[in-house]
Amino acid sequence: MRSRPTRLALAAVATLAVAGLGAPALTSPAAAGPDATKASGKPSRPTEVRFATFNASLNRAAEGQLVEDLSTPGNAQAAGAAETIQRADADVILVNEFDYAPDGEAAELFRDNYLTVGQNGAAPVDYPYYFVAPSNTGVPSGFDLNNNGVVGEPGTQAGGDDSLGFGLFPGQYGMVVYSKYPIATEDVRTFQEFLWKDMPGAVLPDDPATAAPDDWYSPEELDIFRLSSKSHWDVPIQLPGRKPVHFLVSHPTPPSFDGTEDRNGRRNHDEIRFWADYVTGGRTASYIYDDQGGTGGLGRGQDFVIAGDQNADPFDGDSYDDAILQLLDHPRIQDPHPTSAGAVEATQRDGRINLTHQGPAEEDTADFADGAPGNLRVDYVLPSERLTVRDSAVFWPTSADPLFARLIGTFPFPVTDHRLVWLDVSTARSHGR
């Protein structure tokens, strides 16, 4: 849930990268040619495709540190993250909290040194395609966004709080998409630069010391303040024999680390709302613009899967105005309710606030036993209503499982406090409307 104090970050496979700010440049190495799907071992007409999300906590405290850690195969936390991905064996996966590095360097190192090398008996996994782009985290705003009277120095906690998204350096807590199937690079849309104020009815924060509404940020600040704390990406996946499935990925800010103005809680709400409006399409999405100048959302005939650490639980935690219900209750979105036995065991083991939670423990996806919110459901893989769901689960084995100590553990965790969530959908023709 939290993308704040120190974490560690992860990466995965290669062949598609976005580099630079503004209008990103795509690079597609020769390995991603028309025979790449065949070379990866994927069937030309699969019956099912597995989508997944994993907040791997592979972020680092200093710029370039993740690249250094992944340059050799000996990093224990990266190996654990890779093994988790290998055992889930998703066809398409979003990895949150993966520090951005130009030219996809970290993604390629993670692929070459970790994912394509079997970890502790797990089979290697090969993703011939990936997509990575810049993040708003750690990008200095030049303004006092937390209203403490000073503009924080970049690279410090105060500077991170005054950045366009919290981070000690540009790209910390970033994300990357990996795929065994080609990515429709010409149709990828990124929304890093979309301004929060341009969302109609945005729930902008109020300064509690004044009577004016929505005035926590000045007009000048709102002119540069972006909605996405990291970014929002629409990454179309080209599955054989059917239209692309749009992989809609993001990592909204945690609804915490603020004050009574609830600036992070409100931002989290609207970051989640963005995808709700985007998949509604039509007039509802007409306000949306992407970083390349395109406008609007998805059409009714386009299938999608929304994935990411949304930092919002439908029953418990600190969310503003039931933020995640904007997706879970959306008529175009299915909630497969993935579960695990490990989450139930963790609730009993961790106790405390977990025993008062209203939500079903078996649906939790993160173990926040060391913090006030307790264990929560915050990581989601949500398919469009036209897709046929075959199966879904949270990768959270119990303590009796041989994998537990190495991949799950108890605080302080060996890999991450989040659990991988996966979803299997049929590749047959979509049902419904």
Phi, psi and omega in degrees: 000310185274136173249042182249253197319189188298137175220177178239155188235162189227165179211181183200219210272177190228164159149352177222123179223148173247131181233153175087168179260174179068240178275100185294151178257129179270139172236137178226100181301163185300332181298344182264029179285187187296341180265004186294322179298316179298317182295331182284351179089002180281139179294150181291332177230077182293152177269334178219151175230135180258123174255148182211161171226145182210112170277100191271357179052039179264022173285157181235166185277346183224146179298133180089348183291324179296317177302317179297316182295327183272355183290341176231158186276013189262007183280119187294320182291320177294323177296320177294321177295318179296318180297320177302314179296319180298319183288331175282328177050051177288150176280327179223129184219139170261131173248115175270161182055059178229107187303133179289134173228135181304148176064018176067024186299313181295320180299318181289323178294320180295320177298307189290322187262347185228304187289324181273007176244121181300130182253118175051044177089353176283146180288140175301154177232139183238122174247102181291348185230140170215163175225130176218146181210165182297160180239153177284347181298133176075004178276115184301138179267335186081004182235162176271078188287335178267004174055042176260006174100351180220154172271117185295148180286129177306142180091355178248166178302317179296320177293322176299321180292334179262006177278169180295335169211144187300132177177150180276344177206157182301124177097353175300146183062030180287201182205164181209145176250133175239144184214142171277350180245154183301149175257132179285083191299325182291341184253002177297138176236133175241150185231034182300323189264002180297129183276138181302319184296342183274001173273118179301132179072022179304140182270065181296147184285151177259145170279114184295348180275355181234167179265351182285143180279151171052042188244019176299318176260139177287163175304323180293321178292320180294337178289345180236353187279120184270149179293313187284126174288330171245278172190170169240132180233140167251107185247100181287129179258126183271096177272142183299136172078014179204171176294156178300149170258125182279117178269107187259109191235148180192178178208079182302154180297149174295144179278054185206190181061037178216202181234207183293341177290339176057043184295324179283323176297319180290321178295317177304316179302314184281332172297321176289319180300328182308312180291326177299316178291322184297316182280340173293320176071196178057218183295328180300325183260008186294338181283344187286136172226147181258178185289347179259002178098357176287156183231163175085181183244209181279153173274167184293336182268009184255127179273156184207162168226122177268131183220149173147166171281101184275354179054039181207131179252142182288347183236323190233176179092197191251019186297151176272122170052050176050051190307315187289341179295342175300332176263312186295331180261007184285136183294341179267000188238136174262144172249107183282354178052060178294148184224172173205152174285330180297326180293321179296315178299320182296322179300316180290321181291317184281327176060219179048232186297336180301328182286349178256358183295148179271332184283158179292125184300327184293346179263000178298148180233000181215142182254096180256043183299336182275359183229173185297323187290339185076188181284137188221163168266108183230346182254132190224145167229106191239115182273159174292160187293341182276343181277146179265117180278128178262323182192162179197147181197166172254130178281092182212078178294158178280172183293343177282346182281137179302338181280344190300305187299324185278324188250338184243285176069190175236166184301132357283132191285146181290335181235298185198160176270003176255160179241144178293137178241132181231158183217130174256128177236150177286144177266005174295168182303135183300143178268181175083208187292000000 
